[in-house]
Amino acid sequence: MIPRNVTSAVLEALSDTPVVLLNGARQTGKSTLAQWLAEKAHPARYITLDDAAVLAAARDDPTGFLAGFDGSLVIDEVQRAPELFLAIKAVVDRNRVPGHFLLTGSANPLLLPKLSESLAGRMEILSLWPFSQGELERRTEDFVDWVFVNKLQEFPSSDLSRDELIKRVLTGGYPEVVGKVSERRRDAWFRSYVTTIVQREVRDLANIEHLAVMPRLLSLLAARVGALINYAELASSLGLPQSTLKRYMALFEITFLSHPLPAWSANLGKRLIRSRKLVLSDTGLLAHLTGTNEERIKSDPNVFGP
């Protein structure tokens, strides 16, 4: 297993917090890390709600389901059974043991009020994103810390060639994609991934009237990455009311496909009222959605930049 930067933070949280939630997009390595922790670093029973029988039992009788386990418990894909959160709260309130539950989920509970409120003050939340380049190279990344104490111009230059940099950007950091050599196989994986997110994750989270619009909306957002969000323009392009558009966009944020960037201003008041920008969580996914590949970059270098 490639070491993940978040591992030490998860173990630290498990040492003094009853419930720890490791969340992030599907296929970022949460299950792999959770199983490794349960076997090697934080002994616990591991169960996954991707198992239909286990999921049915958790939904039908969450209190009785949890009563069947002694000691620390890892519950993978916990968002599939929201009924468990109140049952977990009851267990923790009776016996506040650090590291009792390690949960993983593919939906951000901070954006699902009913889930987050049930475990307020009892749960620490950590996020696992696709692989960083430092994780892939098994080295510590310190760029952000470095620029706060040094001049940006003095940061050591990279010895990566332009072609290698392009390849890394187009590949991104999803573990399954990193191991795929050809662009054709990476595109096939991303097509399947987007379909799974829309047909399963989004549908499980909300009653979507226009489910077929979601992939098109995601592609439109990809084409506008880094720009100010213009809700009126997007709503018009899709033939949706702005209220519906905003609800659909929130689902991509909940499932970690997109991430909003707050507006910046030295004036706090202006910072709060200005339009946000939006980025996708992985450069490989962005490249797939915008049809960007090595051939396109070679024919038009402006696509990638200087």
GISUL-V26947 format. One record per residue. PHI is phi as a letter, one per 20 degrees, with the letter a starting at -180 (* if undefined). OMEGA is omega as a letter, one per 40 degrees, with the letter a starting at -180 (none if undefined). BURIAL is + if it has 16 or more other ideal C-beta (glycine too) atoms within 10 Angstrom, else -. Layout:
BEGIN
phi: (PHI | PHI)
omega: (OMEGA | OMEGA)
burial: (BURIAL | BURIAL)
END
This chain:
BEGIN
phi: (* | f | g | d | f | f | g | f | f | f | f | f | f | f | f | b | c | f | c | c | d | d | d | r | f | f | m | e | o | f | f | f | f | f | f | f | f | f | e | d | d | b | g | a | e | d | c | c | e | f | e | g | f | f | f | f | f | f | f | f | b | g | f | f | f | f | f | e | c | d | m | f | c | d | d | e | l | f | f | f | c | g | f | f | f | f | f | f | g | f | f | f | f | f | b | e | e | g | m | f | c | d | d | c | b | d | c | f | f | f | d | c | g | f | f | f | f | f | d | g | n | d | c | d | d | c | d | d | e | g | g | e | f | f | f | f | e | l | c | f | e | c | g | f | f | f | f | f | d | c | e | g | f | e | f | g | f | e | e | f | f | f | f | f | f | g | f | f | f | f | f | m | c | f | g | f | f | g | e | e | e | e | f | f | f | f | f | f | f | f | g | f | f | f | f | f | f | f | f | d | f | f | f | f | e | b | e | e | f | d | f | f | f | g | f | f | f | f | f | f | f | f | f | d | g | n | e | f | f | d | f | f | f | f | f | f | f | d | m | d | f | f | f | f | g | f | f | f | f | f | f | f | f | f | e | m | e | c | b | e | d | f | f | d | b | f | e | f | f | f | f | f | d | f | f | e | d | c | c | e | e | b | f | f | f | f | f | f | f | e | m | e | b | f | f | f | f | f | f | b | g | f | g | e | o | f)
omega: (i | a | i | a | a | a | a | i | i | a | i | i | i | a | a | a | a | a | i | i | i | a | a | a | i | i | i | i | a | a | i | i | a | i | i | i | a | a | a | a | a | a | a | i | a | i | i | i | i | i | a | a | i | i | a | i | a | a | a | a | a | i | i | i | a | a | a | a | i | i | a | a | i | i | a | a | a | a | i | i | a | i | a | a | i | i | i | i | a | i | a | a | i | a | a | a | i | i | a | a | i | a | i | a | i | i | a | a | i | i | i | a | a | a | a | a | a | a | i | i | a | a | i | a | i | a | i | i | i | a | i | i | i | i | a | i | a | i | i | i | a | a | a | i | a | a | i | a | i | i | a | a | a | a | a | i | a | i | i | i | i | a | i | i | i | a | a | i | a | i | a | a | i | a | a | a | a | a | a | a | a | i | a | a | i | i | i | i | a | i | i | a | a | i | i | a | a | a | a | a | a | a | i | a | a | i | a | a | a | a | a | a | a | i | i | i | i | i | i | i | i | a | a | a | i | i | i | a | i | a | a | a | a | a | i | a | a | a | a | i | a | a | i | i | a | i | i | i | i | i | i | i | a | a | i | i | i | a | a | i | a | i | i | i | i | i | a | a | i | a | a | a | a | i | i | i | a | i | i | a | a | a | i | i | i | a | i | a | a | i | a | i | a | a | a | a | i | a | i | a | a | i | a | a | a | none)
burial: (- | - | - | + | - | + | + | - | - | + | - | - | + | + | - | - | + | + | + | + | + | + | + | + | + | + | + | + | + | + | + | - | + | + | + | + | + | + | - | - | - | + | - | + | - | + | + | + | + | - | - | - | - | + | + | - | + | + | - | - | - | + | - | - | + | + | - | - | - | - | - | + | + | + | + | + | + | + | + | + | + | + | - | + | + | - | + | + | + | - | + | + | - | - | - | - | - | - | + | + | + | + | + | + | + | + | + | + | + | - | - | + | - | - | + | + | - | + | + | - | - | + | + | + | + | - | + | + | + | + | + | - | - | - | + | - | - | - | - | - | - | - | - | - | - | - | - | - | - | - | - | - | - | - | - | - | - | - | - | - | - | - | - | - | - | + | - | + | + | + | + | + | + | + | + | + | + | + | - | + | - | - | + | - | - | + | + | - | + | + | - | - | + | + | - | - | + | + | - | - | + | + | - | - | + | - | - | + | - | - | - | - | + | + | + | - | + | + | - | - | + | + | - | - | - | - | - | - | + | - | - | - | - | + | + | - | - | + | - | + | - | - | - | + | + | - | - | + | + | + | + | + | - | + | + | + | + | + | - | - | - | - | - | - | - | - | - | - | - | - | - | - | - | - | - | - | + | + | - | + | + | + | + | + | + | + | + | + | + | - | - | + | + | - | - | - | + | - | - | - | - | - | - | + | - | -)
END
